[in-house]
């Protein structure tokens, strides 16, 4: 049979038209969002500022976008009248005579756009310090000129404040007063403006080496670390718990307000992720536990900054797939893209947007407004030909769970920080996955427990060191509602707790330092590394240790247990076997609240049969309950080397030394 050439042309044409229609398919519901930063719209002149806002909202609506992430807080200065923080430097820190936030909110709603207030959370100033303002800028109150607990800045591993990192001054996520300040600013905005959502950026530390400020370190070694987790896990928990409290408090006053964040595009690389390439892993380096934020419902949706193209060495499609597969199946993921300052091709941008549809994401967002250029037409013609409504969030529209919040105070009504609240049968588990999560209060005594099953018989237990525990029963939780349960401790003194054996190992299987263990570099600035060598002394469960070799003189390892009671303790140390383990003359100190209470020397060498794969007793000493005690071991080997000269840390044990029981006495 002879083929008709015209038929072939017709088939090709039909196929082309079908593909074109597929790319412009009308999505009934999807987020089409735009980041609009504080560098793109403000103007000190009210007429020009309003005109800029109108242009933003008109352009977004004309191109069938349906939501805007509009920045209104940058470096603890704002674009709305606030009794707490000064006006932005765009207005020379003075009142411009109008309310840009309210104007932008109204303009967005008039154009059918959802308005999400875009807020930087953890930066307080640029590298150039802020001048005096009214209200006084928080950088001038708790920045470089502040000392001790009044300084909220991140600190380096040596405990020094950091004045410039990634072009900003940053506040410590582990400082409860700093976290409370941020939450108070969010709540002021939510209470006074009918925003559709709040969106958080810069919600992180700029490096995994931070923040060893005195408050964070004390909390890590005390009640702020109830599960005794590693430093990294402790810092990640600070940001996650901040989000949890913000979400719970927003639900009390504006339950339909949506909470979102913009973490790094690569959270982690492990056996569960499609992406196996290089790049900054935000979970480890910035303390952004993004997958967990979705899984625990501390945000309603995430807009990860996946700032790479489809098919690149950091494939957009694989990174988006990782976010979707780790979302927990309920909360939304909106794929985040960038024009890269207008340097992306139109085809690359369209491919990223299409990927969000192909993979079933809740929508797409692009950075940023001022660099859109030719992308406007390409998107409107090829992707956003018709308008789409924003996706419905079932957990807000038809909720099946509730929230418990409250405030915890002492007998005089003063708020308590790091009071512990445990919900019996809480679906959220502690760090080891063996018991309900230990919820902690912020600096104002506030706590929040999210995604609580509906019941009229919940049980809450409140505890705090030095206080008699309080139990609340018959706590009723209704779907979509917030149940407030406050607790005030009495002035009664609890019975002393029994002391139990505590073992502190130096690292966990992932390679991170274990909770309760810390290190200092050698006097030459050299640091420790992991070793797979491990002591076989009784009671150990870890998979390796830590060592320093070349130029290791002056390096130290410190073990800080969370002792369960006041008692006399036998303190032990153990060492793994290995012919490279040679560190004679190491010194040890036992410090209580940084005061030396006992000291001595120990031969940490493989030839010392008393300590290799055994528990070697250093001393017996009276120690207090809690994280007040530290065993510090320091390398003094002048011949420290990578071979036959390693200083190795493994584990320490703190064993209560109770006197033998006496049934009767005989007098002679």
C-alpha positions in Angstrom: 0.0 0.0 0.0 1.4 3.4 -1.0 1.8 5.9 1.9 0.2 9.3 1.6 2.9 11.9 2.3 0.2 14.4 3.3 -1.1 12.0 5.9 2.4 11.8 7.5 2.6 15.6 7.6 -0.8 15.7 9.2 0.2 13.1 11.9 3.3 15.1 12.8 1.3 18.3 13.0 -1.3 16.7 15.3 1.5 15.3 17.5 3.1 18.7 17.7 -0.2 20.4 18.6 -0.9 17.6 21.2 2.5 18.2 22.9 1.9 22.0 22.9 -1.5 21.5 24.5 0.0 19.1 27.1 2.5 21.8 28.1 -0.2 24.4 28.5 -2.7 22.2 30.2 -4.9 24.0 32.6 -4.2 22.9 36.1 -7.3 23.3 38.3 -5.1 23.8 41.3 -1.5 24.7 41.6 0.6 27.3 43.3 2.1 29.8 40.9 4.3 31.9 43.2 6.8 34.7 42.9 9.5 35.7 45.4 9.6 39.5 45.6 12.5 40.6 47.7 13.1 43.8 49.7 15.6 44.8 47.1 13.0 45.1 44.4 10.0 47.2 45.5 10.6 49.6 48.4 11.0 53.4 47.9 11.2 56.1 50.5 8.8 58.2 48.3 5.3 57.0 49.1 4.0 57.6 45.6 6.8 55.7 43.9 6.6 52.9 46.5 2.9 52.4 46.0 3.4 52.5 42.2 6.0 49.8 42.5 3.7 47.6 44.5 0.8 48.2 42.1 3.1 47.2 39.2 4.2 44.0 41.0 0.6 42.9 41.7 -0.7 43.9 38.3 2.0 42.1 36.5 1.6 38.9 38.5 -2.1 38.8 38.0 -1.8 39.6 34.3 0.5 36.6 33.9 -1.8 34.3 35.8 0.3 33.9 38.9 -1.9 33.4 42.0 0.4 34.0 45.0 3.2 36.3 46.0 6.0 35.9 48.7 6.5 39.5 49.5 9.4 40.5 51.7 8.5 42.8 54.6 11.3 42.0 57.1 15.0 41.9 56.3 17.6 42.4 59.1 15.3 43.0 62.0 14.0 46.1 60.3 10.6 46.2 58.8 8.2 47.6 56.1 5.3 48.2 58.5 4.8 50.2 61.7 6.1 48.1 64.6 6.5 49.0 68.3 9.4 46.6 68.5 11.5 46.9 65.4 12.6 50.0 63.4 11.5 50.9 59.9 13.8 49.6 57.2 16.9 51.4 56.1 15.0 52.0 52.8 13.2 54.7 54.8 16.3 55.8 56.7 14.8 54.0 59.7 12.1 56.6 60.0 8.3 56.5 59.5 7.6 57.0 55.8 4.0 58.1 56.5 2.3 55.1 55.1 2.0 51.3 55.7 3.7 49.5 52.8 2.7 46.0 54.1 -1.0 46.9 54.3 -0.9 48.6 50.9 0.8 45.6 49.4 -1.6 43.2 51.1 -4.7 45.1 49.8 -3.2 45.4 46.3 -2.5 41.6 46.2 -6.0 40.7 47.4 -7.6 43.1 44.9 -5.8 41.2 42.1 -6.9 37.8 43.4 -3.4 36.9 44.7 -2.6 35.1 48.0 -0.2 37.3 50.0 2.5 35.6 52.1 4.7 37.9 54.3 8.3 37.0 53.5 10.5 37.2 56.6 14.2 36.7 57.2 14.5 35.0 60.6 18.1 34.7 61.7 20.0 37.7 60.3 20.0 40.9 62.3 22.3 43.2 60.3 24.6 43.4 57.4 28.4 43.4 57.9 28.0 47.2 58.4 26.4 47.7 61.8 23.1 49.5 62.2 23.1 53.1 63.5 20.9 54.1 66.5 17.2 53.8 65.7 13.8 54.2 67.3 12.8 51.6 68.4 16.4 50.7 69.0 17.6 48.1 66.6 18.1 44.7 68.1 21.7 44.6 66.8 22.5 47.5 69.0 21.0 45.8 72.0 22.1 42.2 71.6 24.8 42.4 68.9 28.5 43.1 69.1 28.3 45.5 72.0 26.4 43.0 74.2 28.2 40.6 76.6 27.4 37.2 78.1 23.9 36.0 77.9 22.8 39.4 76.5 24.7 38.7 73.3 22.5 36.8 70.8 25.1 36.5 68.1 26.3 33.1 66.8 29.7 32.1 68.3 32.5 30.0 66.8 33.9 26.8 68.3 36.1 28.7 70.6 33.2 30.6 72.1 34.0 33.9 70.3 31.1 36.1 68.8 31.0 36.1 65.0 30.6 39.5 63.5 30.4 38.6 59.8 29.5 35.4 58.1 28.0 35.2 54.6 27.8 39.1 54.7 25.5 39.1 57.8 25.4 39.1 61.5 23.3 36.1 62.7 21.5 35.3 65.9 22.0 31.9 67.5 19.1 29.4 67.1 20.0 28.0 70.5 19.4 31.2 72.4 15.8 31.1 73.7 15.6 34.9 74.0 16.7 35.4 70.4 14.2 32.8 69.3 11.4 34.4 71.3 12.2 37.8 69.7 11.7 36.4 66.2 8.5 34.6 67.2 7.1 37.8 68.8 7.7 39.7 65.5 5.9 37.0 63.5 3.0 37.1 65.9 2.7 40.9 65.8 2.5 40.7 62.1 -0.1 37.9 62.0 -2.3 39.5 64.7 -2.4 42.9 62.9 -2.5 41.9 59.2 -4.8 39.5 57.5 -2.0 37.8 55.6 -2.6 34.5 53.9 0.7 33.1 55.1 4.1 33.8 56.5 7.2 32.7 54.6 10.7 32.2 56.2 14.1 32.6 54.6 17.6 32.7 56.2 16.1 30.3 58.7 19.4 28.6 59.5 23.0 28.9 60.7 25.5 30.0 58.1 27.9 27.1 59.1 27.8 23.8 61.0 30.6 25.2 63.2 28.2 27.5 65.0 26.8 28.4 67.5 28.9 27.8 70.6 27.6 30.8 72.5 27.4 30.3 76.3 23.6 30.0 76.4 23.5 27.3 73.7 26.4 25.4 75.2 24.8 25.4 78.7 21.5 24.2 77.2 23.2 21.5 75.2 24.8 20.3 78.4 21.5 20.7 80.4 17.8 20.6 80.2 17.7 22.0 76.6 19.0 18.6 75.4 16.7 16.1 77.1 17.6 13.2 74.8 21.4 13.8 75.0 21.8 14.1 71.2 24.8 15.2 69.3 25.7 18.9 68.7 24.3 18.8 65.2 21.0 17.2 66.2 20.7 19.7 69.1 21.1 22.6 66.7 18.7 21.2 64.2 16.2 20.7 66.9 16.4 24.4 67.9 15.1 25.5 64.5 12.5 22.8 64.2 11.1 23.5 67.7 11.1 27.3 66.9 8.9 26.5 63.8 6.7 24.2 66.0 6.0 27.0 68.5 5.4 29.6 65.7 3.0 27.2 64.0 1.1 26.5 67.2 0.9 30.1 68.3 -0.3 31.3 64.8 -3.0 28.6 65.0 -4.3 30.2 68.2 -5.1 33.6 66.5 -5.3 33.0 62.7 -5.7 29.3 62.0 -6.0 29.6 58.2 -2.7 31.4 57.9 -0.2 29.2 56.1 3.4 28.7 57.2 6.2 28.0 54.7 10.0 28.2 54.5 12.7 28.3 51.8 15.5 26.0 52.8 18.5 24.9 50.6 17.6 22.7 47.7 19.9 19.9 48.8 19.0 18.8 52.3 21.0 15.6 52.5 22.5 12.9 50.4 22.1 9.3 51.7 20.7 5.9 50.7 17.1 7.3 50.6 17.8 10.1 48.1 17.9 9.9 44.3 20.4 12.7 44.2 23.9 11.4 45.0 26.0 14.3 43.9 28.0 17.0 45.6 27.0 20.4 47.1 26.0 22.0 50.4 23.8 19.6 52.3 21.6 22.0 54.3 20.7 19.5 57.0 24.3 19.0 58.1 25.8 22.4 57.2 23.0 24.8 58.0 21.0 22.8 60.5 17.9 22.9 58.3 16.1 19.6 58.9 13.8 20.3 55.9 12.4 16.8 55.4 11.5 16.6 59.1 9.8 20.0 58.9 7.4 18.5 56.4 7.0 15.2 58.1 6.2 16.7 61.5 3.9 19.4 60.1 5.7 22.4 61.5 5.2 24.0 58.1 2.3 23.8 55.6 4.4 23.8 52.6 8.1 24.1 51.6 9.7 26.0 48.8 13.1 24.5 48.5 15.6 26.6 46.6 16.5 24.1 43.9 18.6 26.5 41.9 19.9 24.1 39.3 18.5 23.1 36.0 16.9 19.9 34.7 19.6 17.4 33.5 22.5 19.4 35.1 25.1 17.9 37.5 22.6 18.8 40.3 19.5 17.7 38.5 16.4 19.7 39.3 14.2 16.7 38.7 16.1 14.4 41.2 16.2 17.0 43.9 12.5 17.8 43.5 11.8 14.0 43.6 13.7 13.8 46.9 11.6 16.5 48.5 8.4 14.9 47.4 9.4 11.4 48.5 10.4 12.7 52.0 7.4 15.0 52.5 5.5 12.5 54.7 2.7 12.4 52.1 0.6 15.3 53.5 2.3 18.7 53.5 3.0 20.4 50.2 6.2 20.9 48.2 6.4 23.9 45.8 9.3 23.6 43.5 11.6 26.7 43.8 13.6 28.0 40.8 15.7 31.0 39.9 16.3 33.0 36.8 19.9 33.2 38.0 19.7 37.0 37.4 18.2 36.4 33.9 20.9 34.0 32.8 18.7 30.9 32.6 17.3 30.2 29.1 13.6 30.2 28.6 13.7 26.5 27.8 15.5 25.7 31.1 12.9 27.7 33.1 9.9 26.0 31.3 11.5 22.6 31.9 11.7 23.2 35.6 8.1 24.4 35.8 7.0 21.4 33.8 8.8 19.1 36.2 6.7 20.3 39.1 3.6 19.3 37.2 5.0 16.0 36.0 6.0 14.9 39.5 2.8 16.2 41.2 4.2 19.0 43.3 1.8 21.6 44.7 3.1 24.2 42.4 6.1 26.3 41.4 7.9 29.5 42.6 10.6 31.6 40.9 13.2 34.0 42.1 12.7 36.8 41.4 10.4 39.5 40.1 12.9 42.1 38.8 14.8 39.5 36.6 11.8 38.0 34.8 12.2 39.8 31.4 11.3 37.4 28.6 10.2 34.7 31.0 6.9 36.5 31.5 5.6 35.8 28.0 7.1 32.4 27.8 5.3 31.3 31.0 2.0 32.9 30.1 1.9 31.4 26.6 3.4 27.9 27.4 2.5 27.2 31.0 0.0 29.7 32.5 -2.4 30.3 29.6 -5.3 30.3 32.0 -5.7 31.1 35.7 -5.5 28.4 38.4 -6.7 28.4 41.9 -4.3 27.7 44.8 -4.4 24.1 46.0 -6.6 23.2 49.0 -4.8 22.0 52.1 -6.9 19.2 53.5 -5.4 19.6 57.0 -6.7 23.1 57.1 -9.9 22.8 55.1 -11.1 19.6 56.7 -8.8 18.9 59.6 -8.8 15.6 61.5 -6.3 16.5 64.2 -5.9 19.2 66.8 -3.2 21.2 68.6 -2.2 21.6 72.2 -0.5 24.8 73.4 0.1 26.4 76.7 2.4 28.3 79.0 4.5 26.9 81.9 5.4 29.0 84.9 6.9 28.7 88.4 5.0 29.2 91.6 5.4 33.0 91.3 4.1 33.0 87.7 7.5 33.5 86.1 7.9 31.8 82.7 10.1 28.7 82.6 12.5 27.9 79.8 13.1 24.3 78.8 10.3 22.9 80.9 9.5 19.5 79.5 6.0 18.4 78.4 5.3 14.8 77.4 2.0 13.8 75.7 1.2 10.2 76.5 1.0 8.2 73.2 2.3 11.1 71.2 2.8 10.0 67.6 5.9 12.1 67.6 8.7 10.2 69.2 12.0 11.2 70.9 15.4 11.1 69.3 15.8 7.3 69.9 12.3 6.5 68.7 11.6 4.7 72.0 9.2 7.1 73.8 7.0 10.2 73.3 8.8 13.4 72.2 10.1 15.7 74.9 8.5 19.1 74.0 10.2 22.1 75.5 9.1 25.6 76.4 10.5 28.7 74.9 11.8 31.7 76.9 8.2 32.8 77.5 7.2 29.4 78.8 5.2 28.6 75.6 5.0 25.2 74.1 3.1 23.7 71.2 2.2 20.1 70.3 1.0 19.6 66.8 -1.0 17.0 65.0 -2.6 15.6 68.1 -5.3 12.8 67.6 -8.8 13.7 68.5 -9.6 12.5 72.0 -11.1 13.6 75.3 -8.7 11.6 77.4 -5.2 12.9 76.6 -2.6 13.0 79.4 0.2 15.6 79.7 3.1 15.4 82.1 5.1 18.6 82.9 8.5 18.4 84.5 11.4 20.7 85.3 14.6 20.2 87.3 14.0 21.2 90.9 10.2 21.0 90.5 7.6 18.5 91.5 6.1 17.1 88.2 2.5 17.9 87.3 0.1 15.7 85.4 -2.9 16.9 83.5 -5.5 14.3 82.5 -8.8 14.3 80.5 -7.3 16.8 78.1 -9.8 17.1 75.2 -8.6 17.8 71.7 -11.0 18.6 68.8 -10.2 18.5 65.1 -9.0 21.8 63.8 -9.0 23.5 67.2 -6.3 24.5 69.6 -6.6 23.3 73.2 -4.7 25.5 75.7 -3.3 23.7 78.7 -1.2 25.9 81.1 0.8 24.6 84.0 2.1 26.3 87.1 4.5 24.4 89.2 4.2 24.6 93.0 7.0 25.6 95.4 7.4 22.1 96.7 10.8 20.4 96.5 10.9 17.0 94.8 12.5 13.9 96.3 16.1 13.3 95.0 16.4 11.2 91.9 18.3 7.9 92.0 21.7 7.9 90.2 22.3 5.5 87.4 25.2 4.5 85.2 26.0 6.7 82.3 28.3 5.9 79.4 29.3 8.7 76.9 30.7 7.5 73.6 32.6 10.0 71.4 30.6 9.5 68.1 27.5 8.0 66.5 27.4 5.8 63.5 26.9 8.7 61.0 30.2 10.1 62.0 28.9 13.1 64.0 30.1 13.7 67.5 27.8 12.1 70.1 25.7 14.1 72.5 27.8 14.8 75.6 31.1 14.7 73.7 33.1 17.7 72.4 36.6 18.4 71.2 39.2 21.1 71.0 41.8 21.4 68.3 45.5 21.0 69.0 47.7 24.1 69.8 48.8 24.0 66.1 45.2 24.1 65.0 44.8 20.5 63.8 41.5 18.7 64.3 40.3 15.2 65.0 39.1 12.6 62.5 37.0 9.4 62.7 38.5 6.0 63.2 36.7 2.7 62.9 38.7 1.3 65.8 36.5 0.7 68.8 36.9 -0.5 72.4 35.2 -3.8 73.2 34.7 -2.8 76.9 31.3 -3.8 78.3 28.3 -1.6 77.5 29.4 0.1 74.3 27.2 0.2 71.2 29.1 2.7 68.9 31.0 1.9 65.8 34.2 3.9 66.1 36.2 6.5 67.8 38.1 9.8 67.2 41.8 10.4 66.8 44.3 13.1 66.1 47.8 12.4 64.9 50.3 14.9 63.4 50.7 18.1 65.5 48.2 16.8 67.9 49.7 18.3 71.1 47.2 20.2 73.1 44.1 18.6 71.6 41.5 17.4 74.0 38.3 15.4 74.2 35.6 16.1 76.7 32.8 13.8 78.0 29.8 15.6 79.6 27.2 13.1 81.0 23.7 14.0 82.0 23.9 12.5 85.5 20.5 11.3 86.8 21.2 12.1 90.5 23.6 13.5 93.1 26.0 10.6 94.1 29.5 9.5 94.5 30.6 8.2 91.1 33.4 6.0 89.9 34.8 7.6 86.7 36.3 5.3 84.0 37.9 5.7 80.6 38.5 3.1 77.9 40.7 2.9 74.8 40.5 0.9 71.5 43.3 -1.5 70.5 45.7 -0.4 67.7 49.4 -0.1 67.4 49.0 3.6 66.3 47.4 4.5 69.7 50.4 6.0 71.5 49.8 8.9 73.8 51.7 8.6 77.1 51.3 11.3 79.7 47.8 12.4 78.8 46.2 14.5 81.5 42.6 14.2 82.7 40.5 16.6 84.6 37.1 16.4 86.2 35.4 19.8 86.1 32.1 20.7 87.8 30.7 23.9 86.3 34.1 24.6 84.8 35.9 24.2 88.2 38.5 21.5 88.4 37.6 19.0 91.1 40.1 16.1 90.3 43.0 15.5 87.9 45.7 13.1 87.0 47.6 11.5 84.1 47.0 8.4 82.0 48.9 6.4 79.4 46.6 6.2 76.4 48.7 3.7 74.5 48.0 0.3 73.1 50.6 -1.1 75.4 48.6 -0.2 78.5 46.7 -3.4 79.1 44.8 -1.9 82.0 42.8 0.4 79.6 42.7 -1.3 76.2 39.3 -2.8 75.7 38.7 -2.4 79.4 37.2 0.2 81.8 40.1 1.9 83.6 39.1 3.7 86.8 40.4 7.2 87.1 38.9 8.2 90.4 35.9 8.2 92.7 34.2 11.5 93.3 31.0 13.2 94.4 29.1 14.7 91.4 25.9 16.6 91.0 22.8 15.7 89.0 22.5 17.1 85.5 25.1 18.2 82.9 27.4 20.0 85.2 30.3 17.5 85.1 32.9 17.2 82.4 35.8 14.7 82.0 38.4 16.4 79.9 41.4 14.5 78.5 44.3 16.3 76.9 47.1 15.1 74.7 50.6 16.0 75.9 52.6 13.7 73.6 55.3 15.8 72.0 55.8 13.0 69.5 52.2 13.0 68.4 52.0 11.6 64.9 49.7 9.9 62.4 51.6 6.6 62.9 52.6 5.2 66.3 51.6 8.5 67.9 47.9 9.0 67.8 45.8 10.5 70.6 42.6 8.5 70.6 39.2 9.1 72.3 36.6 6.4 72.7 34.3 6.4 75.7 33.9 7.3 79.4 31.7 5.8 82.1 30.2 7.3 85.2 29.1 4.6 87.6 27.3 5.4 90.9 29.3 4.1 93.9 26.7 3.2 96.5 27.9 1.8 99.8 27.1 -1.8 100.5 23.8 -2.3 102.3 24.0 -3.2 106.0 21.3 -5.4 107.5 22.5 -5.2 111.1 25.4 -4.0 113.3 27.3 -5.9 116.0 29.0 -3.9 118.7 32.1 -5.3 120.4 
